[in-house]
Amino acid sequence: MNEFELKYMLTKHQFRCLREFIKNYFKYQYERTKQINYYYDTQDRYYYKMNSTVRIREKDGVLFGTVKKHLSDSSHHSEEIPF
């Protein structure tokens, strides 16, 4: 799976408003889930120097490996592979 990622910082108020909008608009029941992210690099920070991030994400007992290549415009290109 390829993804294009944008990140925004929200205040607590903005987050709560967005959450309420999603719940009401999509009639979605909001549930909390536990997600653990593990980030990897070499001792000499090879991936950092190559503008990349290596992550293993654990969610609902499933592991996903992701390698992200950071682009010059602050966006990312990544592929996520389930293990």
Helices and strands as residue ranges (DSSP letters): E 2-5, H 12-25, E 35-40, H 46-49, E 52-59, E 62-70, E 76-82
